[in-house]
Amino acid sequence: MPRSTEPAHRDSAAAAYRERLAATITADLQHHPRVRAIGEGGAAARGRADAFSDLDLVVVAPLEVADDLFAQIEGAIRKVARINHVWRVDPPGFPDLAQRFYFLEGAPRYFAIDCSVVSAAGLSPFLDRERHGTFVAWSDPERLLVPHRADRAALAKRREQRLQQLRGAIPVYSMLVEKELARGHTLEALGFYQTMLRFLIELLGIRHRPERFDFGWRYVDREFPEAARELIARHSFVGDGAKLRRLVASLVSELNALLAAIEAPAPGGVRR
């Protein structure tokens, strides 16, 4: 069994439950001829697992055997608990990956298994240490799960491309919010405004967690400084159209200030 990476304040019962499931699935899969590695990502990979954490399991194998592997995984899960809900993610969020979520009867509250089968060719993005941490290797005879440093140049290029899109998008979405408010369509205005909130989080991500700028709302409470969290909260809770009208003007001002700060050269000519 791999060494636990969980913090000292972890819930021991929840940790034991996750480890029992991971060990049971690994025992059933590790000798499968097409399975090359089994690892645990998510909170465990970042050393943050607690009483609320899922089991984020990754099985490295060709996608053509994914359905067979999921059937075998489900058989292993049933040795521990009854499965009472399955979500087959379609389409998956990444290429070269198949994904299912499981809820189990009698599991700790909020627990799920997030299980992915990923091809060896599609594994590389998940190995970026700065973005995803270090896999807990349950079976890795070929050392496929060893992390590497993120490609900083590629990330910088993606950030710049996203900044270009945000420069164009912010005035358009601001206009759409104001238009729908003028029409009296408060709910439609709110929908466009929520997209602008995502823009705010992206810009704050570029400033405060550049390697994970595109993680959206995930980990905002743990990775953003207090001032950034307060800024998001101040613009997030909308009671009615009148408040939305006031907030959109404030949000546009904050977005433009962030764009200007990110683009301004720091001492020595380096962009902030």
C-alpha positions as CSV (number, residue, x, y, z in Angstrom):
1,M,0.0,0.0,0.0
2,P,1.4,3.4,-0.9
3,R,2.3,5.9,1.8
4,S,-0.6,8.3,2.5
5,T,-0.1,11.9,1.5
6,E,-3.0,13.2,3.6
7,P,-2.7,16.0,6.1
8,A,-2.4,15.4,9.8
9,H,-6.0,16.6,10.4
10,R,-7.5,14.0,8.0
11,D,-10.5,12.0,9.0
12,S,-9.1,8.5,9.6
13,A,-12.4,6.6,8.9
14,A,-12.8,8.4,5.5
15,A,-9.2,7.8,4.7
16,A,-9.5,4.1,5.5
17,Y,-12.6,3.8,3.3
18,R,-10.9,5.4,0.3
19,E,-7.8,3.3,0.8
20,R,-9.8,0.1,1.1
21,L,-11.6,0.8,-2.2
22,A,-8.4,1.8,-4.0
23,A,-6.6,-1.4,-2.7
24,T,-9.6,-3.6,-3.7
25,I,-9.8,-2.1,-7.2
26,T,-6.0,-2.3,-7.7
27,A,-5.9,-6.0,-6.6
28,D,-8.5,-6.8,-9.3
29,L,-6.9,-4.7,-12.1
30,Q,-3.2,-4.7,-11.6
31,H,-2.6,-8.0,-13.4
32,H,-4.9,-7.2,-16.3
33,P,-2.7,-7.5,-19.5
34,R,-3.8,-4.1,-20.8
35,V,-3.5,-2.1,-17.6
36,R,-0.1,-0.3,-17.3
37,A,-0.6,1.8,-14.1
38,I,-3.2,2.7,-11.5
39,G,-2.9,5.9,-9.6
40,E,-4.8,8.2,-7.3
41,G,-5.0,11.9,-8.1
42,G,-7.1,14.7,-6.9
43,A,-6.8,15.8,-3.3
44,A,-4.5,12.9,-2.5
45,A,-2.0,14.0,-5.2
46,R,-1.9,17.5,-3.7
47,G,-1.7,16.4,-0.1
48,R,-5.1,17.9,0.7
49,A,-7.3,14.8,1.2
50,D,-9.8,15.2,4.1
51,A,-13.1,13.8,5.3
52,F,-14.9,15.3,2.2
53,S,-12.5,14.0,-0.4
54,D,-13.4,11.7,-3.3
55,L,-11.4,8.8,-4.5
56,D,-9.9,10.1,-7.8
57,L,-8.6,6.9,-9.5
58,V,-6.8,6.9,-12.9
59,V,-6.2,3.6,-14.8
60,V,-3.7,3.8,-17.6
61,A,-4.9,1.5,-20.4
62,P,-6.0,1.7,-24.1
63,L,-9.4,3.2,-24.5
64,E,-10.7,0.3,-26.5
65,V,-10.8,-1.8,-23.3
66,A,-12.3,1.0,-21.2
67,D,-15.8,-0.6,-21.0
68,D,-14.4,-3.9,-20.0
69,L,-12.3,-2.3,-17.4
70,F,-15.2,-0.3,-15.9
71,A,-17.2,-3.5,-15.7
72,Q,-14.3,-5.1,-13.7
73,I,-13.9,-1.9,-11.6
74,E,-17.6,-2.0,-10.7
75,G,-17.3,-5.7,-9.7
76,A,-14.4,-4.7,-7.4
77,I,-16.4,-1.9,-5.9
78,R,-19.3,-4.2,-5.1
79,K,-17.0,-6.2,-2.9
80,V,-17.0,-3.2,-0.6
81,A,-20.4,-1.5,-1.2
82,R,-23.4,-1.4,-3.4
83,I,-23.3,1.1,-6.2
84,N,-26.4,3.3,-6.1
85,H,-25.6,5.8,-8.8
86,V,-23.4,5.9,-11.9
87,W,-22.6,8.9,-14.2
88,R,-21.0,7.9,-17.5
89,V,-19.4,11.2,-18.6
90,D,-20.1,11.8,-22.3
91,P,-18.3,13.6,-23.8
92,P,-15.3,13.4,-21.4
93,G,-13.5,16.6,-20.5
94,F,-10.2,15.5,-22.0
95,P,-9.2,13.5,-25.1
96,D,-7.9,10.0,-24.7
97,L,-9.9,9.5,-21.6
98,A,-13.1,7.8,-20.5
99,Q,-14.7,8.7,-17.1
100,R,-17.3,7.5,-14.7
101,F,-18.5,8.7,-11.3
102,Y,-19.9,6.3,-8.6
103,F,-22.0,6.9,-5.5
104,L,-21.9,4.0,-3.0
105,E,-24.5,2.9,-0.4
106,G,-23.2,3.5,3.1
107,A,-20.3,5.6,2.0
108,P,-19.2,8.7,4.0
109,R,-21.3,11.7,3.3
110,Y,-20.2,13.5,0.0
111,F,-18.1,10.6,-1.1
112,A,-17.8,9.6,-4.7
113,I,-15.4,7.6,-6.9
114,D,-14.2,9.6,-9.9
115,C,-12.6,6.9,-12.1
116,S,-10.9,7.5,-15.4
117,V,-9.3,5.2,-17.9
118,V,-6.7,7.2,-19.8
119,S,-4.4,6.1,-22.6
120,A,-0.7,6.3,-22.2
121,A,-0.6,8.9,-25.0
122,G,-3.2,11.1,-23.1
123,L,-1.5,10.9,-19.7
124,S,1.1,13.7,-20.0
125,P,-1.1,16.7,-19.0
126,F,-2.1,15.0,-15.7
127,L,1.6,14.7,-14.8
128,D,2.2,18.4,-14.5
129,R,3.3,18.7,-10.9
130,E,2.4,22.4,-10.5
131,R,-1.1,21.8,-11.8
132,H,-2.1,18.4,-10.5
133,G,0.4,17.4,-7.8
134,T,2.0,13.9,-7.6
135,F,0.0,10.8,-8.2
136,V,-0.2,8.3,-5.4
137,A,0.9,5.2,-7.3
138,W,-1.1,2.1,-6.4
139,S,0.5,0.1,-9.3
140,D,3.1,1.6,-11.6
141,P,5.7,-1.0,-12.6
142,E,6.8,1.2,-15.6
143,R,6.9,4.4,-13.6
144,L,4.4,6.1,-16.0
145,L,3.0,8.2,-13.1
146,V,6.2,10.0,-12.2
147,P,5.4,13.8,-12.4
148,H,7.2,16.3,-14.5
149,R,7.4,20.1,-14.4
150,A,4.8,22.0,-16.3
151,D,5.8,23.5,-19.6
152,R,6.0,27.1,-18.5
153,A,6.4,28.5,-22.0
154,A,3.3,26.7,-23.2
155,L,1.4,27.9,-20.1
156,A,2.5,31.5,-20.7
157,K,1.3,31.2,-24.3
158,R,-2.1,29.9,-23.2
159,R,-2.4,32.7,-20.6
160,E,-1.6,35.3,-23.3
161,Q,-4.1,33.8,-25.7
162,R,-6.7,33.8,-22.9
163,L,-6.0,37.5,-22.0
164,Q,-6.5,38.4,-25.7
165,Q,-9.9,36.7,-25.6
166,L,-10.9,38.4,-22.3
167,R,-9.9,41.8,-23.7
168,G,-12.4,41.2,-26.5
169,A,-15.1,39.5,-24.5
170,I,-15.5,41.8,-21.4
171,P,-17.0,44.8,-23.3
172,V,-19.3,42.5,-25.2
173,Y,-20.6,40.6,-22.1
174,S,-21.0,43.9,-20.3
175,M,-23.2,45.2,-23.1
176,L,-25.3,42.0,-23.1
177,V,-25.9,42.3,-19.3
178,E,-27.0,45.9,-19.7
179,K,-29.1,45.2,-22.7
180,E,-31.1,42.4,-21.0
181,L,-31.6,44.6,-17.9
182,A,-32.9,47.4,-20.2
183,R,-35.3,44.8,-21.6
184,G,-36.4,43.8,-18.2
185,H,-35.0,40.3,-18.7
186,T,-33.3,40.0,-15.3
187,L,-32.6,36.2,-15.5
188,E,-31.0,36.5,-19.0
189,A,-28.9,39.4,-17.7
190,L,-27.8,37.2,-14.8
191,G,-26.7,34.4,-17.1
192,F,-24.4,36.8,-19.0
193,Y,-23.2,38.3,-15.7
194,Q,-22.2,34.8,-14.3
195,T,-19.9,34.4,-17.3
196,M,-18.3,37.7,-16.4
197,L,-17.7,36.3,-12.9
198,R,-15.8,33.5,-14.5
199,F,-13.7,36.1,-16.3
200,L,-12.9,37.7,-12.9
201,I,-11.8,34.4,-11.5
202,E,-9.6,33.7,-14.5
203,L,-7.9,37.1,-14.2
204,L,-7.3,36.6,-10.5
205,G,-6.0,33.2,-11.3
206,I,-3.5,34.6,-13.7
207,R,-2.2,36.9,-10.9
208,H,-2.3,34.5,-8.0
209,R,-2.0,30.9,-9.4
210,P,-0.6,31.3,-12.9
211,E,0.0,27.5,-13.3
212,R,-3.7,26.8,-12.6
213,F,-5.3,30.0,-14.0
214,D,-7.8,28.0,-15.9
215,F,-9.2,25.9,-12.9
216,G,-12.2,28.2,-12.6
217,W,-14.0,28.1,-9.2
218,R,-12.0,25.0,-8.1
219,Y,-9.8,25.7,-5.0
220,V,-10.6,29.4,-4.9
221,D,-11.2,29.3,-1.2
222,R,-7.8,27.7,-0.6
223,E,-5.6,29.2,-3.2
224,F,-6.7,32.9,-3.5
225,P,-5.7,35.5,-0.9
226,E,-8.3,37.0,1.3
227,A,-8.7,40.2,-0.8
228,A,-9.3,38.3,-4.0
229,R,-11.9,36.0,-2.3
230,E,-13.7,39.1,-0.9
231,L,-13.7,40.7,-4.4
232,I,-15.3,37.6,-5.8
233,A,-17.9,37.3,-3.0
234,R,-18.8,41.0,-3.3
235,H,-19.8,40.4,-6.9
236,S,-21.3,37.0,-6.6
237,F,-24.5,37.3,-4.5
238,V,-27.2,39.1,-6.6
239,G,-30.5,39.7,-5.0
240,D,-32.4,41.4,-7.8
241,G,-32.1,43.4,-11.0
242,A,-31.4,46.7,-9.3
243,K,-28.4,45.2,-7.5
244,L,-27.3,43.4,-10.7
245,R,-27.3,46.8,-12.5
246,R,-25.0,48.2,-9.8
247,L,-22.7,45.2,-9.6
248,V,-22.1,44.9,-13.3
249,A,-20.6,48.4,-13.4
250,S,-18.4,47.6,-10.5
251,L,-17.4,44.2,-12.0
252,V,-16.4,45.8,-15.3
253,S,-14.2,48.3,-13.4
254,E,-12.5,45.5,-11.5
255,L,-11.9,43.5,-14.7
256,N,-10.4,46.4,-16.5
257,A,-8.2,47.2,-13.5
258,L,-6.9,43.6,-13.4
259,L,-6.2,43.6,-17.1
260,A,-4.2,46.8,-16.8
261,A,-2.3,45.5,-13.8
262,I,-1.5,42.2,-15.5
263,E,-0.3,44.0,-18.7
264,A,1.7,46.7,-16.9
265,P,5.5,46.0,-16.8
266,A,7.0,45.4,-13.4
267,P,10.3,46.9,-12.5
268,G,12.9,45.5,-14.8
269,G,10.5,45.3,-17.7
270,V,8.9,42.0,-16.8
271,R,5.1,41.7,-17.0
272,R,3.4,41.3,-13.7
